[in-house]
Amino acid sequence: MPDIKLFELGPTRSSRARWALLEANLSYESIGNSVDIIGSEELRKVHPLGKLPAAIIDGRPLFESAAIVTAIADLVPEKNLIAKPGTWSRYLHYQWTSYALSEMEAFLQSNEVNRLEFLLPREQHVPDIIEQNEMLFRKGAAALDDYLGGVQYLVDDRFSVTDIFVGYTVSWGHEDGLLANFPNLLGYLDRLLDREHCPLTRH
Ligand SMILES: N[C@@H](CCC(=O)N[C@@H](CS)C(=O)NCC(=O)O)C(=O)O
């Protein structure tokens, strides 16, 4: 069994890694689970910005939730949680995780940074950016909604860690009230929420 330590906290993006570990049926040591872990010395040794999630897998540090869920899925090839390395389907995994991060989640993150004092002091907020972020998120979401009109899941039309990653982004958009007019995204989210280990919240 691999030795896995996960720096995590509740519903943050670390829940992607926790969900992948549960689907993989891999046990792990949970580190943190308190807001004090963010930015701590201990976490900075693994993630240079002190953000969550971060993991140590067989002694090797890894950060960014996309990298962590990919590594977890590759630990258990028999579970079919990700397309095999070197296949076109694997490139589609990278395509959709990169797409969700850059064309959708980046705008949600910018909104959060410009709303919460916890992340940035109020005097550094740029409230005018929020409307533009919502418009750009919807643009990215519209293309994903179109794609999900023809399939149930993103790669090879079967559940994989690609859906764990992208599902979190879609759920965050829903929480921010940005999924009106995207019925396929709402249906996709429902399918993910029906899964036993899904940590996402029904909004
Ligand atoms: N792209 C990163 C985002 C990491 C991130 O921003 N995590 C948040 C929690 S959801 C965090 O630790 N925020 C604390 C901060 O920004 O200082 C990932 O997907 O792992």
The ligand as an ORCA input file, in Angstrom:
! r2SCAN-3c Opt
* xyz 0 1
  N      -5.052     25.564     -8.114
  C      -4.915     25.127     -6.746
  C      -5.697     26.057     -5.837
  C      -5.250     25.931     -4.404
  C      -5.987     26.924     -3.504
  O      -6.086     28.120     -3.789
  N      -6.498     26.387     -2.377
  C      -7.217     27.214     -1.426
  C      -8.237     26.372     -0.700
  S      -9.541     25.874     -1.781
  C      -6.247     27.779     -0.406
  O      -5.450     27.055      0.149
  N      -6.363     29.073     -0.165
  C      -5.583     29.760      0.833
  C      -4.901     30.983      0.274
  O      -5.201     31.400     -0.862
  O      -4.055     31.515      0.993
  C      -5.423     23.674     -6.632
  O      -6.353     23.317     -7.375
  O      -4.871     22.899     -5.846
*
